[in-house]
Amino acid sequence: MSAAETRDLELRDVRRSFGATQALRGVSLAVRQGEVYGLVGPDGAGKTTAMRILSGLLRPHEGSATVLGVDPAHPRGEARERLGLVPQRNTLYGDLSVDENLHFFASLFGLSRPDFEARRERLLHITRLGRFTERRADALSGGMYKKLALACALLHRPRVLLLDEPTNGVDPVSRRELWELLYGLVHEGMTLLVSTPYMDEAARCHRVGLLYEGQLIAEGEPRALARAHGVSPSDFESVFLAIIARRDGRAA
């Protein structure tokens, strides 16, 4: 199997409910090595549930998930060692400084001091946080906070990175800087699964999948999806509005 065909992330007919609510209803998708896959959908579509299953934080009620060919929830944690996660909710310790947060997460990953120092310098450089190492996390701007969360998730050099709405609540300039960082990681060989509510970000992905009411109702390359629905790639939002409208039997 070639690198382009290697599936680093996969969901196979995954179903997951919370009480009477069906969060995922038979979702299947695969993310190839070195790919940026965008998971798009309205609130409550199932994006975060899919992310949590792939990160091993939730088990599916039916179906299966694999990360680099391994069950992410396996007790041995083989997948988690090669997986980075930036959740949607705040994950940093607000009363700790930038440097203290990095030290804390390095201890969780079991990094040696030489490895940590090398990674710290590299990550502070690419996130431009080097001048703010003594600043408390809760005193950072939205964009800087997200960069620190990303840096903490990258300390152990993961091969696959999951990002749940990483630019939500971030100003446009910081959003652009974060995406530049993400594409730099892809150029280094990392695989990314990104959930986003922003259509301009979805258009930047190699492939996108539309989750709606717990089902994957469309998938493909952004430009190909736009052409198939007679929409300009610059108006990518109209693609998904048209797909949802057709599914629901409404006029677009």
C-alpha positions as CSV (number, residue, x, y, z in Angstrom):
1,M,0.0,0.0,0.0
2,S,1.4,3.4,-1.0
3,A,1.8,6.3,1.5
4,A,-1.1,8.1,-0.3
5,E,-3.3,5.1,0.4
6,T,-2.3,4.5,4.0
7,R,-5.2,5.1,6.3
8,D,-3.9,6.7,9.5
9,L,-7.4,7.3,10.9
10,E,-10.5,5.3,10.3
11,L,-14.1,5.0,11.5
12,R,-16.1,2.0,10.3
13,D,-19.9,2.1,10.6
14,V,-19.6,3.8,14.0
15,R,-22.7,4.4,16.1
16,R,-22.8,6.2,19.4
17,S,-25.8,7.4,21.5
18,F,-26.2,9.5,24.6
19,G,-29.5,8.4,26.1
20,A,-32.1,8.8,23.4
21,T,-29.9,11.0,21.3
22,Q,-28.1,9.3,18.4
23,A,-24.8,11.3,18.1
24,L,-23.4,9.1,15.3
25,R,-25.4,6.9,13.1
26,G,-23.2,4.6,11.0
27,V,-20.4,6.9,10.2
28,S,-17.5,5.6,8.1
29,L,-14.5,7.7,7.0
30,A,-10.8,7.4,6.5
31,V,-8.0,9.9,6.6
32,R,-4.9,9.1,4.6
33,Q,-1.3,9.7,5.7
34,G,-0.1,13.2,5.2
35,E,-3.7,14.5,4.6
36,V,-5.6,17.4,6.1
37,Y,-9.2,16.2,6.4
38,G,-11.8,18.7,7.4
39,L,-14.9,17.6,9.4
40,V,-17.7,20.1,8.9
41,G,-21.2,20.3,10.2
42,P,-23.5,22.4,12.4
43,D,-23.6,22.2,16.1
44,G,-24.8,18.9,17.4
45,A,-23.8,17.1,14.1
46,G,-21.5,14.7,15.9
47,K,-18.1,16.2,15.1
48,T,-16.8,16.2,18.7
49,T,-18.2,12.7,19.4
50,A,-16.2,11.4,16.4
51,M,-13.1,13.2,17.6
52,R,-13.5,11.7,21.1
53,I,-13.9,8.2,19.7
54,L,-10.8,8.5,17.6
55,S,-8.8,9.9,20.6
56,G,-9.9,6.9,22.7
57,L,-11.9,9.0,25.2
58,L,-15.1,7.3,24.1
59,R,-15.9,3.9,22.8
60,P,-18.4,3.4,20.0
61,H,-21.6,1.4,20.8
62,E,-21.3,-0.2,17.4
63,G,-18.6,-0.2,14.7
64,S,-14.9,0.4,15.2
65,A,-12.2,3.0,15.2
66,T,-8.5,2.8,14.4
67,V,-5.5,5.1,14.7
68,L,-2.5,4.0,12.8
69,G,-4.1,0.6,12.6
70,V,-4.6,0.3,16.4
71,D,-7.7,0.7,18.6
72,P,-7.3,4.1,20.2
73,A,-9.1,2.9,23.4
74,H,-6.8,-0.1,23.9
75,P,-5.5,-0.2,27.5
76,R,-1.9,-0.5,26.3
77,G,-2.2,3.0,24.8
78,E,-0.2,2.3,21.7
79,A,-2.2,4.7,19.5
80,R,-2.3,7.5,22.1
81,E,1.5,7.6,22.2
82,R,1.5,8.6,18.5
83,L,-1.6,10.8,18.7
84,G,-2.0,14.5,19.5
85,L,-5.3,16.1,20.6
86,V,-6.4,19.7,20.8
87,P,-9.9,19.6,22.2
88,Q,-12.5,22.2,21.7
89,R,-12.8,23.1,25.4
90,N,-10.0,24.7,27.4
91,T,-7.4,22.2,28.3
92,L,-4.6,24.3,29.8
93,Y,-4.0,25.3,33.4
94,G,-4.9,29.0,33.5
95,D,-2.9,29.7,36.6
96,L,0.2,28.2,35.2
97,S,2.6,30.2,32.8
98,V,3.3,29.2,29.2
99,D,6.5,27.5,30.4
100,E,4.9,25.8,33.3
101,N,2.1,24.3,31.1
102,L,4.8,23.0,28.7
103,H,6.7,21.4,31.6
104,F,3.5,19.8,32.9
105,F,2.5,18.2,29.6
106,A,6.1,17.1,29.0
107,S,5.9,15.2,32.3
108,L,2.7,13.6,31.3
109,F,4.3,12.4,28.1
110,G,7.4,11.2,30.0
111,L,9.9,13.3,28.0
112,S,13.5,13.3,29.1
113,R,15.0,16.7,29.9
114,P,17.1,16.9,26.7
115,D,14.1,15.9,24.5
116,F,11.9,18.4,26.3
117,E,14.4,21.3,25.9
118,A,14.8,20.6,22.2
119,R,11.1,20.4,21.6
120,R,10.4,23.4,23.8
121,E,12.7,25.6,21.8
122,R,11.3,24.4,18.5
123,L,7.7,24.8,19.5
124,L,8.2,28.3,21.1
125,H,9.9,29.3,17.9
126,I,7.1,28.1,15.5
127,T,4.3,29.4,17.7
128,R,6.1,32.7,18.4
129,L,5.5,32.3,22.1
130,G,9.1,32.7,23.1
131,R,8.6,36.2,24.5
132,F,5.6,35.1,26.6
133,T,7.0,32.1,28.6
134,E,6.3,33.7,32.0
135,R,2.7,34.9,31.1
136,R,-0.1,32.9,32.7
137,A,-2.3,30.9,30.2
138,D,-5.4,32.7,31.3
139,A,-3.8,36.1,30.4
140,L,-3.1,35.0,26.8
141,S,-5.1,36.2,23.9
142,G,-7.4,33.7,22.2
143,G,-5.0,33.1,19.4
144,M,-2.0,32.7,21.7
145,Y,-3.9,30.3,24.0
146,K,-4.7,28.1,21.0
147,K,-1.1,28.2,19.9
148,L,0.0,27.1,23.4
149,A,-2.6,24.2,23.4
150,L,-1.2,23.2,20.0
151,A,2.4,23.3,21.3
152,C,1.5,21.1,24.3
153,A,-0.2,18.6,22.0
154,L,3.0,18.4,19.9
155,L,5.6,17.9,22.6
156,H,5.8,14.1,22.1
157,R,6.1,14.4,18.3
158,P,2.7,12.7,17.4
159,R,2.3,11.3,13.9
160,V,-1.5,12.1,13.9
161,L,-3.1,15.3,15.2
162,L,-6.8,15.8,16.0
163,L,-8.1,19.4,16.3
164,D,-11.6,20.1,17.4
165,E,-12.5,23.6,16.2
166,P,-9.0,24.9,16.9
167,T,-9.8,28.4,15.7
168,N,-13.2,28.9,17.3
169,G,-13.3,32.3,19.0
170,V,-9.9,33.4,17.4
171,D,-9.4,36.6,15.5
172,P,-8.9,36.4,11.7
173,V,-5.1,37.1,11.9
174,S,-4.5,34.4,14.5
175,R,-6.7,32.0,12.5
176,R,-4.4,32.5,9.4
177,E,-1.3,32.0,11.6
178,L,-2.7,28.8,13.1
179,W,-3.4,27.4,9.6
180,E,0.1,28.3,8.5
181,L,1.4,26.3,11.5
182,L,-0.8,23.4,10.6
183,Y,0.3,23.2,7.0
184,G,3.9,23.4,8.2
185,L,3.2,20.2,10.3
186,V,1.7,18.5,7.3
187,H,4.7,19.3,5.2
188,E,6.8,17.5,7.9
189,G,4.6,14.4,7.3
190,M,1.9,14.7,9.9
191,T,-1.7,13.7,9.4
192,L,-4.5,16.1,10.5
193,L,-8.2,15.7,11.2
194,V,-9.7,19.2,11.8
195,S,-13.3,19.9,12.7
196,T,-14.3,23.5,11.8
197,P,-17.5,25.6,11.5
198,Y,-15.7,27.9,9.0
199,M,-16.3,27.2,5.3
200,D,-13.2,29.1,4.3
201,E,-11.2,26.7,6.5
202,A,-12.9,23.7,5.0
203,A,-11.9,24.8,1.6
204,R,-8.3,24.7,2.6
205,C,-8.4,21.0,3.4
206,H,-7.4,18.2,1.0
207,R,-10.7,16.5,1.6
208,V,-13.8,17.3,3.6
209,G,-16.7,15.4,5.1
210,L,-20.1,16.9,6.0
211,L,-21.6,15.5,9.2
212,Y,-25.3,16.2,9.6
213,E,-27.6,14.8,12.3
214,G,-25.0,12.1,13.0
215,Q,-24.5,11.0,9.4
216,L,-21.7,11.6,6.9
217,I,-23.8,12.9,4.0
218,A,-21.1,14.1,1.7
219,E,-17.3,13.7,1.3
220,G,-14.7,14.7,-1.3
221,E,-12.1,17.3,-2.4
222,P,-13.5,20.8,-1.9
223,R,-13.1,21.9,-5.6
224,A,-14.7,18.6,-6.8
225,L,-17.6,19.1,-4.5
226,A,-18.1,22.6,-5.7
227,R,-18.0,21.6,-9.3
228,A,-20.5,18.8,-8.7
229,H,-23.0,21.3,-7.3
230,G,-22.3,24.1,-9.8
231,V,-20.9,26.4,-7.1
232,S,-17.7,28.5,-7.1
233,P,-15.0,27.1,-4.8
234,S,-14.9,30.6,-3.3
235,D,-18.5,30.2,-2.2
236,F,-18.0,26.8,-0.5
237,E,-20.7,27.4,2.1
238,S,-23.3,27.1,-0.7
239,V,-22.1,23.6,-1.4
240,F,-23.1,22.3,2.0
241,L,-26.3,24.3,2.1
242,A,-27.3,22.7,-1.2
243,I,-26.4,19.2,0.0
244,I,-28.3,19.6,3.3
245,A,-31.3,21.1,1.5
246,R,-31.4,18.2,-1.0
247,R,-31.2,15.7,1.7
248,D,-34.0,17.3,3.6
249,G,-36.1,17.7,0.4
250,R,-36.1,21.5,0.6
251,A,-35.3,24.0,-2.1
252,A,-31.7,25.2,-1.8
